[in-house]
Amino acid sequence: MEMKPVNPNTDKLSERIILGVRKAVRKMIEERAAIDEVVMIGDGEEGFKYVPAKELLETLRKEEENAEKQSDE
């Protein structure tokens, strides 16, 4: 059963919050990459691992490029 938001602006607010969190995380990764630090990420199996921020940033850039290519098609 799908629940509809009581307030129609809830969806827009949720989208704005998610976008803001994504921007903040991206900024944090960029800052960590600039000083050669690592970040902790979830491994998808209820655990976590440490990854060099530069590697994670490169992965994010590639994913963004792929998403842009798919949206252009």
CHARMM internal coordinates of N, CA and C (Angstrom, degrees):
IC EDIT
DIST 1 N 1 CA 1.4458
DIST 1 CA 1 C 1.5257
ANGL 1 N 1 CA 1 C 108.75
DIST 1 C 2 N 1.3110
ANGL 1 CA 1 C 2 N 116.46
DIHE 1 N 1 CA 1 C 2 N 125.46
DIST 2 N 2 CA 1.4544
ANGL 1 C 2 N 2 CA 121.72
DIHE 1 CA 1 C 2 N 2 CA -179.95
DIST 2 CA 2 C 1.5258
ANGL 2 N 2 CA 2 C 109.40
DIHE 1 C 2 N 2 CA 2 C -90.32
DIST 2 C 3 N 1.3197
ANGL 2 CA 2 C 3 N 114.82
DIHE 2 N 2 CA 2 C 3 N 130.15
DIST 3 N 3 CA 1.4656
ANGL 2 C 3 N 3 CA 119.10
DIHE 2 CA 2 C 3 N 3 CA 178.25
DIST 3 CA 3 C 1.5160
ANGL 3 N 3 CA 3 C 108.91
DIHE 2 C 3 N 3 CA 3 C -96.51
DIST 3 C 4 N 1.3042
ANGL 3 CA 3 C 4 N 116.09
DIHE 3 N 3 CA 3 C 4 N 130.93
DIST 4 N 4 CA 1.4554
ANGL 3 C 4 N 4 CA 120.52
DIHE 3 CA 3 C 4 N 4 CA 177.74
DIST 4 CA 4 C 1.5222
ANGL 4 N 4 CA 4 C 108.58
DIHE 3 C 4 N 4 CA 4 C -89.99
DIST 4 C 5 N 1.3355
ANGL 4 CA 4 C 5 N 116.77
DIHE 4 N 4 CA 4 C 5 N 141.78
DIST 5 N 5 CA 1.4553
ANGL 4 C 5 N 5 CA 118.73
DIHE 4 CA 4 C 5 N 5 CA 178.35
DIST 5 CA 5 C 1.5260
ANGL 5 N 5 CA 5 C 110.77
DIHE 4 C 5 N 5 CA 5 C -62.62
DIST 5 C 6 N 1.3155
ANGL 5 CA 5 C 6 N 115.41
DIHE 5 N 5 CA 5 C 6 N 143.66
DIST 6 N 6 CA 1.4568
ANGL 5 C 6 N 6 CA 120.29
DIHE 5 CA 5 C 6 N 6 CA 177.84
DIST 6 CA 6 C 1.5185
ANGL 6 N 6 CA 6 C 109.37
DIHE 5 C 6 N 6 CA 6 C -66.07
DIST 6 C 7 N 1.3108
ANGL 6 CA 6 C 7 N 115.73
DIHE 6 N 6 CA 6 C 7 N -39.21
DIST 7 N 7 CA 1.4575
ANGL 6 C 7 N 7 CA 121.82
DIHE 6 CA 6 C 7 N 7 CA -178.84
DIST 7 CA 7 C 1.5301
ANGL 7 N 7 CA 7 C 108.14
DIHE 6 C 7 N 7 CA 7 C -108.06
DIST 7 C 8 N 1.3276
ANGL 7 CA 7 C 8 N 118.74
DIHE 7 N 7 CA 7 C 8 N 124.04
DIST 8 N 8 CA 1.4707
ANGL 7 C 8 N 8 CA 120.13
DIHE 7 CA 7 C 8 N 8 CA -178.60
DIST 8 CA 8 C 1.5237
ANGL 8 N 8 CA 8 C 112.89
DIHE 7 C 8 N 8 CA 8 C -62.64
DIST 8 C 9 N 1.3178
ANGL 8 CA 8 C 9 N 118.63
DIHE 8 N 8 CA 8 C 9 N -20.14
DIST 9 N 9 CA 1.4579
ANGL 8 C 9 N 9 CA 121.59
DIHE 8 CA 8 C 9 N 9 CA 179.47
DIST 9 CA 9 C 1.5253
ANGL 9 N 9 CA 9 C 111.86
DIHE 8 C 9 N 9 CA 9 C -78.44
DIST 9 C 10 N 1.3258
ANGL 9 CA 9 C 10 N 117.50
DIHE 9 N 9 CA 9 C 10 N -8.62
DIST 10 N 10 CA 1.4558
ANGL 9 C 10 N 10 CA 121.57
DIHE 9 CA 9 C 10 N 10 CA -178.44
DIST 10 CA 10 C 1.5196
ANGL 10 N 10 CA 10 C 111.35
DIHE 9 C 10 N 10 CA 10 C -60.62
DIST 10 C 11 N 1.3281
ANGL 10 CA 10 C 11 N 117.74
DIHE 10 N 10 CA 10 C 11 N -43.08
DIST 11 N 11 CA 1.4651
ANGL 10 C 11 N 11 CA 120.62
DIHE 10 CA 10 C 11 N 11 CA 179.56
DIST 11 CA 11 C 1.5248
ANGL 11 N 11 CA 11 C 110.91
DIHE 10 C 11 N 11 CA 11 C -61.12
DIST 11 C 12 N 1.3197
ANGL 11 CA 11 C 12 N 116.70
DIHE 11 N 11 CA 11 C 12 N -43.98
DIST 12 N 12 CA 1.4553
ANGL 11 C 12 N 12 CA 120.39
DIHE 11 CA 11 C 12 N 12 CA 179.61
DIST 12 CA 12 C 1.5196
ANGL 12 N 12 CA 12 C 110.80
DIHE 11 C 12 N 12 CA 12 C -65.11
DIST 12 C 13 N 1.3160
ANGL 12 CA 12 C 13 N 116.75
DIHE 12 N 12 CA 12 C 13 N -40.32
DIST 13 N 13 CA 1.4613
ANGL 12 C 13 N 13 CA 120.34
DIHE 12 CA 12 C 13 N 13 CA 178.48
DIST 13 CA 13 C 1.5235
ANGL 13 N 13 CA 13 C 110.15
DIHE 12 C 13 N 13 CA 13 C -63.73
DIST 13 C 14 N 1.3203
ANGL 13 CA 13 C 14 N 116.63
DIHE 13 N 13 CA 13 C 14 N -44.35
DIST 14 N 14 CA 1.4665
ANGL 13 C 14 N 14 CA 120.82
DIHE 13 CA 13 C 14 N 14 CA 178.54
DIST 14 CA 14 C 1.5227
ANGL 14 N 14 CA 14 C 110.78
DIHE 13 C 14 N 14 CA 14 C -59.36
DIST 14 C 15 N 1.3159
ANGL 14 CA 14 C 15 N 117.08
DIHE 14 N 14 CA 14 C 15 N -43.44
DIST 15 N 15 CA 1.4588
ANGL 14 C 15 N 15 CA 121.06
DIHE 14 CA 14 C 15 N 15 CA 179.16
DIST 15 CA 15 C 1.5186
ANGL 15 N 15 CA 15 C 110.78
DIHE 14 C 15 N 15 CA 15 C -62.20
DIST 15 C 16 N 1.3255
ANGL 15 CA 15 C 16 N 117.06
DIHE 15 N 15 CA 15 C 16 N -41.58
DIST 16 N 16 CA 1.4580
ANGL 15 C 16 N 16 CA 120.90
DIHE 15 CA 15 C 16 N 16 CA 179.98
DIST 16 CA 16 C 1.5219
ANGL 16 N 16 CA 16 C 111.19
DIHE 15 C 16 N 16 CA 16 C -66.27
DIST 16 C 17 N 1.3204
ANGL 16 CA 16 C 17 N 116.67
DIHE 16 N 16 CA 16 C 17 N -38.99
DIST 17 N 17 CA 1.4636
ANGL 16 C 17 N 17 CA 120.51
DIHE 16 CA 16 C 17 N 17 CA 178.96
DIST 17 CA 17 C 1.5255
ANGL 17 N 17 CA 17 C 109.57
DIHE 16 C 17 N 17 CA 17 C -65.03
DIST 17 C 18 N 1.3262
ANGL 17 CA 17 C 18 N 117.02
DIHE 17 N 17 CA 17 C 18 N -46.49
DIST 18 N 18 CA 1.4617
ANGL 17 C 18 N 18 CA 120.99
DIHE 17 CA 17 C 18 N 18 CA 179.90
DIST 18 CA 18 C 1.5248
ANGL 18 N 18 CA 18 C 110.54
DIHE 17 C 18 N 18 CA 18 C -61.22
DIST 18 C 19 N 1.3186
ANGL 18 CA 18 C 19 N 117.36
DIHE 18 N 18 CA 18 C 19 N -43.48
DIST 19 N 19 CA 1.4576
ANGL 18 C 19 N 19 CA 121.20
DIHE 18 CA 18 C 19 N 19 CA 178.49
DIST 19 CA 19 C 1.5286
ANGL 19 N 19 CA 19 C 110.55
DIHE 18 C 19 N 19 CA 19 C -61.27
DIST 19 C 20 N 1.3187
ANGL 19 CA 19 C 20 N 117.07
DIHE 19 N 19 CA 19 C 20 N -42.73
DIST 20 N 20 CA 1.4595
ANGL 19 C 20 N 20 CA 121.16
DIHE 19 CA 19 C 20 N 20 CA 178.83
DIST 20 CA 20 C 1.5163
ANGL 20 N 20 CA 20 C 112.63
DIHE 19 C 20 N 20 CA 20 C -63.19
DIST 20 C 21 N 1.3217
ANGL 20 CA 20 C 21 N 116.49
DIHE 20 N 20 CA 20 C 21 N -41.02
DIST 21 N 21 CA 1.4675
ANGL 20 C 21 N 21 CA 120.73
DIHE 20 CA 20 C 21 N 21 CA 178.23
DIST 21 CA 21 C 1.5272
ANGL 21 N 21 CA 21 C 109.92
DIHE 20 C 21 N 21 CA 21 C -65.40
DIST 21 C 22 N 1.3153
ANGL 21 CA 21 C 22 N 116.96
DIHE 21 N 21 CA 21 C 22 N -42.64
DIST 22 N 22 CA 1.4758
ANGL 21 C 22 N 22 CA 120.22
DIHE 21 CA 21 C 22 N 22 CA 178.57
DIST 22 CA 22 C 1.5208
ANGL 22 N 22 CA 22 C 111.23
DIHE 21 C 22 N 22 CA 22 C -60.62
DIST 22 C 23 N 1.3347
ANGL 22 CA 22 C 23 N 116.72
DIHE 22 N 22 CA 22 C 23 N -42.97
DIST 23 N 23 CA 1.4643
ANGL 22 C 23 N 23 CA 120.40
DIHE 22 CA 22 C 23 N 23 CA 178.60
DIST 23 CA 23 C 1.5228
ANGL 23 N 23 CA 23 C 110.84
DIHE 22 C 23 N 23 CA 23 C -62.90
DIST 23 C 24 N 1.3240
ANGL 23 CA 23 C 24 N 116.94
DIHE 23 N 23 CA 23 C 24 N -42.20
DIST 24 N 24 CA 1.4628
ANGL 23 C 24 N 24 CA 121.14
DIHE 23 CA 23 C 24 N 24 CA -179.50
DIST 24 CA 24 C 1.5271
ANGL 24 N 24 CA 24 C 111.03
DIHE 23 C 24 N 24 CA 24 C -64.94
DIST 24 C 25 N 1.3244
ANGL 24 CA 24 C 25 N 117.00
DIHE 24 N 24 CA 24 C 25 N -41.90
DIST 25 N 25 CA 1.4649
ANGL 24 C 25 N 25 CA 120.87
DIHE 24 CA 24 C 25 N 25 CA 179.16
DIST 25 CA 25 C 1.5255
ANGL 25 N 25 CA 25 C 109.63
DIHE 24 C 25 N 25 CA 25 C -65.54
DIST 25 C 26 N 1.3208
ANGL 25 CA 25 C 26 N 116.83
DIHE 25 N 25 CA 25 C 26 N -43.21
DIST 26 N 26 CA 1.4695
ANGL 25 C 26 N 26 CA 120.82
DIHE 25 CA 25 C 26 N 26 CA 178.85
DIST 26 CA 26 C 1.5314
ANGL 26 N 26 CA 26 C 110.49
DIHE 25 C 26 N 26 CA 26 C -60.26
DIST 26 C 27 N 1.3241
ANGL 26 CA 26 C 27 N 116.34
DIHE 26 N 26 CA 26 C 27 N -43.95
DIST 27 N 27 CA 1.4666
ANGL 26 C 27 N 27 CA 120.58
DIHE 26 CA 26 C 27 N 27 CA 179.17
DIST 27 CA 27 C 1.5246
ANGL 27 N 27 CA 27 C 110.60
DIHE 26 C 27 N 27 CA 27 C -61.99
DIST 27 C 28 N 1.3174
ANGL 27 CA 27 C 28 N 117.17
DIHE 27 N 27 CA 27 C 28 N -42.91
DIST 28 N 28 CA 1.4595
ANGL 27 C 28 N 28 CA 121.27
DIHE 27 CA 27 C 28 N 28 CA 179.31
DIST 28 CA 28 C 1.5266
ANGL 28 N 28 CA 28 C 110.48
DIHE 27 C 28 N 28 CA 28 C -61.80
DIST 28 C 29 N 1.3310
ANGL 28 CA 28 C 29 N 117.09
DIHE 28 N 28 CA 28 C 29 N -43.39
DIST 29 N 29 CA 1.4627
ANGL 28 C 29 N 29 CA 120.51
DIHE 28 CA 28 C 29 N 29 CA 179.73
DIST 29 CA 29 C 1.5286
ANGL 29 N 29 CA 29 C 110.22
DIHE 28 C 29 N 29 CA 29 C -64.30
DIST 29 C 30 N 1.3189
ANGL 29 CA 29 C 30 N 117.40
DIHE 29 N 29 CA 29 C 30 N -42.06
DIST 30 N 30 CA 1.4656
ANGL 29 C 30 N 30 CA 121.05
DIHE 29 CA 29 C 30 N 30 CA 178.57
DIST 30 CA 30 C 1.5243
ANGL 30 N 30 CA 30 C 110.88
DIHE 29 C 30 N 30 CA 30 C -62.24
DIST 30 C 31 N 1.3292
ANGL 30 CA 30 C 31 N 116.76
DIHE 30 N 30 CA 30 C 31 N -42.10
DIST 31 N 31 CA 1.4656
ANGL 30 C 31 N 31 CA 120.44
DIHE 30 CA 30 C 31 N 31 CA 178.86
DIST 31 CA 31 C 1.5239
ANGL 31 N 31 CA 31 C 111.17
DIHE 30 C 31 N 31 CA 31 C -64.61
DIST 31 C 32 N 1.3193
ANGL 31 CA 31 C 32 N 116.93
DIHE 31 N 31 CA 31 C 32 N -41.53
DIST 32 N 32 CA 1.4707
ANGL 31 C 32 N 32 CA 120.80
DIHE 31 CA 31 C 32 N 32 CA 179.33
DIST 32 CA 32 C 1.5322
ANGL 32 N 32 CA 32 C 110.51
DIHE 31 C 32 N 32 CA 32 C -68.01
DIST 32 C 33 N 1.3233
ANGL 32 CA 32 C 33 N 116.46
DIHE 32 N 32 CA 32 C 33 N -38.25
DIST 33 N 33 CA 1.4707
ANGL 32 C 33 N 33 CA 120.11
DIHE 32 CA 32 C 33 N 33 CA 179.32
DIST 33 CA 33 C 1.5299
ANGL 33 N 33 CA 33 C 110.41
DIHE 32 C 33 N 33 CA 33 C -64.37
DIST 33 C 34 N 1.3160
ANGL 33 CA 33 C 34 N 117.06
DIHE 33 N 33 CA 33 C 34 N -36.14
DIST 34 N 34 CA 1.4636
ANGL 33 C 34 N 34 CA 121.18
DIHE 33 CA 33 C 34 N 34 CA -178.60
DIST 34 CA 34 C 1.5238
ANGL 34 N 34 CA 34 C 112.38
DIHE 33 C 34 N 34 CA 34 C -63.86
DIST 34 C 35 N 1.3314
ANGL 34 CA 34 C 35 N 116.48
DIHE 34 N 34 CA 34 C 35 N -25.21
DIST 35 N 35 CA 1.4744
ANGL 34 C 35 N 35 CA 119.54
DIHE 34 CA 34 C 35 N 35 CA -179.38
DIST 35 CA 35 C 1.5308
ANGL 35 N 35 CA 35 C 112.03
DIHE 34 C 35 N 35 CA 35 C -115.39
DIST 35 C 36 N 1.3210
ANGL 35 CA 35 C 36 N 115.60
DIHE 35 N 35 CA 35 C 36 N 22.67
DIST 36 N 36 CA 1.4750
ANGL 35 C 36 N 36 CA 122.63
DIHE 35 CA 35 C 36 N 36 CA 175.32
DIST 36 CA 36 C 1.5264
ANGL 36 N 36 CA 36 C 113.59
DIHE 35 C 36 N 36 CA 36 C 54.29
DIST 36 C 37 N 1.3089
ANGL 36 CA 36 C 37 N 117.74
DIHE 36 N 36 CA 36 C 37 N 45.82
DIST 37 N 37 CA 1.4540
ANGL 36 C 37 N 37 CA 121.23
DIHE 36 CA 36 C 37 N 37 CA 176.93
DIST 37 CA 37 C 1.5255
ANGL 37 N 37 CA 37 C 110.22
DIHE 36 C 37 N 37 CA 37 C -102.28
DIST 37 C 38 N 1.3169
ANGL 37 CA 37 C 38 N 114.78
DIHE 37 N 37 CA 37 C 38 N 173.06
DIST 38 N 38 CA 1.4596
ANGL 37 C 38 N 38 CA 121.08
DIHE 37 CA 37 C 38 N 38 CA 176.56
DIST 38 CA 38 C 1.5217
ANGL 38 N 38 CA 38 C 108.66
DIHE 37 C 38 N 38 CA 38 C -109.04
DIST 38 C 39 N 1.3261
ANGL 38 CA 38 C 39 N 115.31
DIHE 38 N 38 CA 38 C 39 N 159.14
DIST 39 N 39 CA 1.4626
ANGL 38 C 39 N 39 CA 121.35
DIHE 38 CA 38 C 39 N 39 CA 175.16
DIST 39 CA 39 C 1.5249
ANGL 39 N 39 CA 39 C 108.22
DIHE 38 C 39 N 39 CA 39 C -126.09
DIST 39 C 40 N 1.3011
ANGL 39 CA 39 C 40 N 115.57
DIHE 39 N 39 CA 39 C 40 N 153.40
DIST 40 N 40 CA 1.4545
ANGL 39 C 40 N 40 CA 121.22
DIHE 39 CA 39 C 40 N 40 CA 179.04
DIST 40 CA 40 C 1.5229
ANGL 40 N 40 CA 40 C 107.99
DIHE 39 C 40 N 40 CA 40 C -96.90
DIST 40 C 41 N 1.3325
ANGL 40 CA 40 C 41 N 116.45
DIHE 40 N 40 CA 40 C 41 N 128.93
DIST 41 N 41 CA 1.4593
ANGL 40 C 41 N 41 CA 121.16
DIHE 40 CA 40 C 41 N 41 CA 179.05
DIST 41 CA 41 C 1.5196
ANGL 41 N 41 CA 41 C 109.55
DIHE 40 C 41 N 41 CA 41 C -129.36
DIST 41 C 42 N 1.3229
ANGL 41 CA 41 C 42 N 115.86
DIHE 41 N 41 CA 41 C 42 N 155.86
DIST 42 N 42 CA 1.4552
ANGL 41 C 42 N 42 CA 120.57
DIHE 41 CA 41 C 42 N 42 CA 174.90
DIST 42 CA 42 C 1.5127
ANGL 42 N 42 CA 42 C 110.16
DIHE 41 C 42 N 42 CA 42 C -71.11
DIST 42 C 43 N 1.3344
ANGL 42 CA 42 C 43 N 115.85
DIHE 42 N 42 CA 42 C 43 N 145.02
DIST 43 N 43 CA 1.4566
ANGL 42 C 43 N 43 CA 119.17
DIHE 42 CA 42 C 43 N 43 CA -178.51
DIST 43 CA 43 C 1.5287
ANGL 43 N 43 CA 43 C 112.84
DIHE 42 C 43 N 43 CA 43 C -97.30
DIST 43 C 44 N 1.3216
ANGL 43 CA 43 C 44 N 117.54
DIHE 43 N 43 CA 43 C 44 N 3.29
DIST 44 N 44 CA 1.4548
ANGL 43 C 44 N 44 CA 120.89
DIHE 43 CA 43 C 44 N 44 CA 178.81
DIST 44 CA 44 C 1.5128
ANGL 44 N 44 CA 44 C 113.64
DIHE 43 C 44 N 44 CA 44 C 82.82
DIST 44 C 45 N 1.3104
ANGL 44 CA 44 C 45 N 116.63
DIHE 44 N 44 CA 44 C 45 N -1.00
DIST 45 N 45 CA 1.4597
ANGL 44 C 45 N 45 CA 120.93
DIHE 44 CA 44 C 45 N 45 CA -179.69
DIST 45 CA 45 C 1.5279
ANGL 45 N 45 CA 45 C 111.07
DIHE 44 C 45 N 45 CA 45 C -128.21
DIST 45 C 46 N 1.3051
ANGL 45 CA 45 C 46 N 115.87
DIHE 45 N 45 CA 45 C 46 N 39.64
DIST 46 N 46 CA 1.4664
ANGL 45 C 46 N 46 CA 123.43
DIHE 45 CA 45 C 46 N 46 CA 179.69
DIST 46 CA 46 C 1.5243
ANGL 46 N 46 CA 46 C 112.89
DIHE 45 C 46 N 46 CA 46 C 64.71
DIST 46 C 47 N 1.2956
ANGL 46 CA 46 C 47 N 117.27
DIHE 46 N 46 CA 46 C 47 N 22.55
DIST 47 N 47 CA 1.4477
ANGL 46 C 47 N 47 CA 121.65
DIHE 46 CA 46 C 47 N 47 CA 177.16
DIST 47 CA 47 C 1.5147
ANGL 47 N 47 CA 47 C 109.61
DIHE 46 C 47 N 47 CA 47 C -130.29
DIST 47 C 48 N 1.3084
ANGL 47 CA 47 C 48 N 115.46
DIHE 47 N 47 CA 47 C 48 N -167.90
DIST 48 N 48 CA 1.4597
ANGL 47 C 48 N 48 CA 119.85
DIHE 47 CA 47 C 48 N 48 CA 178.17
DIST 48 CA 48 C 1.5143
ANGL 48 N 48 CA 48 C 109.05
DIHE 47 C 48 N 48 CA 48 C -147.48
DIST 48 C 49 N 1.3369
ANGL 48 CA 48 C 49 N 114.11
DIHE 48 N 48 CA 48 C 49 N 166.69
DIST 49 N 49 CA 1.4529
ANGL 48 C 49 N 49 CA 119.84
DIHE 48 CA 48 C 49 N 49 CA 176.29
DIST 49 CA 49 C 1.5207
ANGL 49 N 49 CA 49 C 108.23
DIHE 48 C 49 N 49 CA 49 C -150.21
DIST 49 C 50 N 1.3202
ANGL 49 CA 49 C 50 N 114.53
DIHE 49 N 49 CA 49 C 50 N 159.98
DIST 50 N 50 CA 1.4561
ANGL 49 C 50 N 50 CA 121.17
DIHE 49 CA 49 C 50 N 50 CA 177.67
DIST 50 CA 50 C 1.5200
ANGL 50 N 50 CA 50 C 108.77
DIHE 49 C 50 N 50 CA 50 C -97.87
DIST 50 C 51 N 1.3292
ANGL 50 CA 50 C 51 N 115.28
DIHE 50 N 50 CA 50 C 51 N 133.73
DIST 51 N 51 CA 1.4617
ANGL 50 C 51 N 51 CA 121.50
DIHE 50 CA 50 C 51 N 51 CA -177.07
DIST 51 CA 51 C 1.5273
ANGL 51 N 51 CA 51 C 107.57
DIHE 50 C 51 N 51 CA 51 C -132.10
DIST 51 C 52 N 1.3352
ANGL 51 CA 51 C 52 N 117.83
DIHE 51 N 51 CA 51 C 52 N 138.08
DIST 52 N 52 CA 1.4664
ANGL 51 C 52 N 52 CA 118.97
DIHE 51 CA 51 C 52 N 52 CA 174.32
DIST 52 CA 52 C 1.5355
ANGL 52 N 52 CA 52 C 109.47
DIHE 51 C 52 N 52 CA 52 C -57.65
DIST 52 C 53 N 1.3084
ANGL 52 CA 52 C 53 N 116.01
DIHE 52 N 52 CA 52 C 53 N 132.67
DIST 53 N 53 CA 1.4605
ANGL 52 C 53 N 53 CA 120.52
DIHE 52 CA 52 C 53 N 53 CA -177.15
DIST 53 CA 53 C 1.5249
ANGL 53 N 53 CA 53 C 111.71
DIHE 52 C 53 N 53 CA 53 C -59.90
DIST 53 C 54 N 1.3166
ANGL 53 CA 53 C 54 N 117.44
DIHE 53 N 53 CA 53 C 54 N -33.29
DIST 54 N 54 CA 1.4689
ANGL 53 C 54 N 54 CA 120.18
DIHE 53 CA 53 C 54 N 54 CA 178.88
DIST 54 CA 54 C 1.5217
ANGL 54 N 54 CA 54 C 111.13
DIHE 53 C 54 N 54 CA 54 C -62.91
DIST 54 C 55 N 1.3296
ANGL 54 CA 54 C 55 N 116.73
DIHE 54 N 54 CA 54 C 55 N -40.69
DIST 55 N 55 CA 1.4705
ANGL 54 C 55 N 55 CA 120.07
DIHE 54 CA 54 C 55 N 55 CA 178.53
DIST 55 CA 55 C 1.5222
ANGL 55 N 55 CA 55 C 111.12
DIHE 54 C 55 N 55 CA 55 C -65.74
DIST 55 C 56 N 1.3271
ANGL 55 CA 55 C 56 N 115.86
DIHE 55 N 55 CA 55 C 56 N -42.91
DIST 56 N 56 CA 1.4552
ANGL 55 C 56 N 56 CA 120.21
DIHE 55 CA 55 C 56 N 56 CA 179.48
DIST 56 CA 56 C 1.5249
ANGL 56 N 56 CA 56 C 110.85
DIHE 55 C 56 N 56 CA 56 C -64.06
DIST 56 C 57 N 1.3109
ANGL 56 CA 56 C 57 N 116.98
DIHE 56 N 56 CA 56 C 57 N -41.25
DIST 57 N 57 CA 1.4609
ANGL 56 C 57 N 57 CA 121.26
DIHE 56 CA 56 C 57 N 57 CA 178.95
DIST 57 CA 57 C 1.5297
ANGL 57 N 57 CA 57 C 110.64
DIHE 56 C 57 N 57 CA 57 C -62.54
DIST 57 C 58 N 1.3230
ANGL 57 CA 57 C 58 N 116.96
DIHE 57 N 57 CA 57 C 58 N -41.64
DIST 58 N 58 CA 1.4669
ANGL 57 C 58 N 58 CA 120.54
DIHE 57 CA 57 C 58 N 58 CA 177.97
DIST 58 CA 58 C 1.5261
ANGL 58 N 58 CA 58 C 110.67
DIHE 57 C 58 N 58 CA 58 C -63.35
DIST 58 C 59 N 1.3226
ANGL 58 CA 58 C 59 N 116.50
DIHE 58 N 58 CA 58 C 59 N -41.12
DIST 59 N 59 CA 1.4659
ANGL 58 C 59 N 59 CA 120.91
DIHE 58 CA 58 C 59 N 59 CA 177.54
DIST 59 CA 59 C 1.5215
ANGL 59 N 59 CA 59 C 110.64
DIHE 58 C 59 N 59 CA 59 C -61.96
DIST 59 C 60 N 1.3256
ANGL 59 CA 59 C 60 N 116.88
DIHE 59 N 59 CA 59 C 60 N -43.57
DIST 60 N 60 CA 1.4671
ANGL 59 C 60 N 60 CA 120.64
DIHE 59 CA 59 C 60 N 60 CA 178.69
DIST 60 CA 60 C 1.5226
ANGL 60 N 60 CA 60 C 111.01
DIHE 59 C 60 N 60 CA 60 C -61.65
DIST 60 C 61 N 1.3131
ANGL 60 CA 60 C 61 N 116.89
DIHE 60 N 60 CA 60 C 61 N -42.15
DIST 61 N 61 CA 1.4694
ANGL 60 C 61 N 61 CA 120.48
DIHE 60 CA 60 C 61 N 61 CA -179.83
DIST 61 CA 61 C 1.5278
ANGL 61 N 61 CA 61 C 110.91
DIHE 60 C 61 N 61 CA 61 C -62.70
DIST 61 C 62 N 1.3280
ANGL 61 CA 61 C 62 N 116.62
DIHE 61 N 61 CA 61 C 62 N -42.36
DIST 62 N 62 CA 1.4644
ANGL 61 C 62 N 62 CA 120.34
DIHE 61 CA 61 C 62 N 62 CA 178.90
DIST 62 CA 62 C 1.5268
ANGL 62 N 62 CA 62 C 110.80
DIHE 61 C 62 N 62 CA 62 C -64.25
DIST 62 C 63 N 1.3296
ANGL 62 CA 62 C 63 N 116.85
DIHE 62 N 62 CA 62 C 63 N -42.04
DIST 63 N 63 CA 1.4638
ANGL 62 C 63 N 63 CA 120.31
DIHE 62 CA 62 C 63 N 63 CA 178.91
DIST 63 CA 63 C 1.5192
ANGL 63 N 63 CA 63 C 111.01
DIHE 62 C 63 N 63 CA 63 C -63.32
DIST 63 C 64 N 1.3357
ANGL 63 CA 63 C 64 N 116.87
DIHE 63 N 63 CA 63 C 64 N -39.72
DIST 64 N 64 CA 1.4672
ANGL 63 C 64 N 64 CA 120.40
DIHE 63 CA 63 C 64 N 64 CA 178.23
DIST 64 CA 64 C 1.5237
ANGL 64 N 64 CA 64 C 110.80
DIHE 63 C 64 N 64 CA 64 C -64.90
DIST 64 C 65 N 1.3314
ANGL 64 CA 64 C 65 N 116.70
DIHE 64 N 64 CA 64 C 65 N -41.60
DIST 65 N 65 CA 1.4627
ANGL 64 C 65 N 65 CA 120.03
DIHE 64 CA 64 C 65 N 65 CA 178.50
DIST 65 CA 65 C 1.5253
ANGL 65 N 65 CA 65 C 110.80
DIHE 64 C 65 N 65 CA 65 C -62.46
DIST 65 C 66 N 1.3304
ANGL 65 CA 65 C 66 N 116.49
DIHE 65 N 65 CA 65 C 66 N -43.10
DIST 66 N 66 CA 1.4691
ANGL 65 C 66 N 66 CA 120.23
DIHE 65 CA 65 C 66 N 66 CA 178.98
DIST 66 CA 66 C 1.5322
ANGL 66 N 66 CA 66 C 111.31
DIHE 65 C 66 N 66 CA 66 C -64.42
DIST 66 C 67 N 1.3282
ANGL 66 CA 66 C 67 N 116.60
DIHE 66 N 66 CA 66 C 67 N -39.16
DIST 67 N 67 CA 1.4586
ANGL 66 C 67 N 67 CA 120.21
DIHE 66 CA 66 C 67 N 67 CA 179.12
DIST 67 CA 67 C 1.5172
ANGL 67 N 67 CA 67 C 110.65
DIHE 66 C 67 N 67 CA 67 C -65.03
DIST 67 C 68 N 1.3342
ANGL 67 CA 67 C 68 N 117.09
DIHE 67 N 67 CA 67 C 68 N -39.35
DIST 68 N 68 CA 1.4601
ANGL 67 C 68 N 68 CA 121.18
DIHE 67 CA 67 C 68 N 68 CA 178.67
DIST 68 CA 68 C 1.5293
ANGL 68 N 68 CA 68 C 110.80
DIHE 67 C 68 N 68 CA 68 C -65.65
DIST 68 C 69 N 1.3284
ANGL 68 CA 68 C 69 N 116.04
DIHE 68 N 68 CA 68 C 69 N -41.50
DIST 69 N 69 CA 1.4621
ANGL 68 C 69 N 69 CA 119.47
DIHE 68 CA 68 C 69 N 69 CA 178.58
DIST 69 CA 69 C 1.5227
ANGL 69 N 69 CA 69 C 111.44
DIHE 68 C 69 N 69 CA 69 C -62.65
DIST 69 C 70 N 1.3233
ANGL 69 CA 69 C 70 N 116.60
DIHE 69 N 69 CA 69 C 70 N -40.81
DIST 70 N 70 CA 1.4626
ANGL 69 C 70 N 70 CA 120.47
DIHE 69 CA 69 C 70 N 70 CA -179.90
DIST 70 CA 70 C 1.5212
ANGL 70 N 70 CA 70 C 111.43
DIHE 69 C 70 N 70 CA 70 C -68.61
DIST 70 C 71 N 1.3214
ANGL 70 CA 70 C 71 N 117.48
DIHE 70 N 70 CA 70 C 71 N -35.30
DIST 71 N 71 CA 1.4699
ANGL 70 C 71 N 71 CA 119.53
DIHE 70 CA 70 C 71 N 71 CA 179.92
DIST 71 CA 71 C 1.5269
ANGL 71 N 71 CA 71 C 111.57
DIHE 70 C 71 N 71 CA 71 C -72.73
DIST 71 C 72 N 1.3394
ANGL 71 CA 71 C 72 N 116.39
DIHE 71 N 71 CA 71 C 72 N -24.17
DIST 72 N 72 CA 1.4729
ANGL 71 C 72 N 72 CA 120.52
DIHE 71 CA 71 C 72 N 72 CA 178.19
DIST 72 CA 72 C 1.5309
ANGL 72 N 72 CA 72 C 111.76
DIHE 71 C 72 N 72 CA 72 C -76.03
DIST 72 C 73 N 1.3175
ANGL 72 CA 72 C 73 N 116.90
DIHE 72 N 72 CA 72 C 73 N -21.96
DIST 73 N 73 CA 1.4675
ANGL 72 C 73 N 73 CA 119.76
DIHE 72 CA 72 C 73 N 73 CA -176.13
DIST 73 CA 73 C 1.4918
ANGL 73 N 73 CA 73 C 112.74
DIHE 72 C 73 N 73 CA 73 C -78.19
END
COOR INIT
IC SEED 1 N 1 CA 1 C
IC BUILD
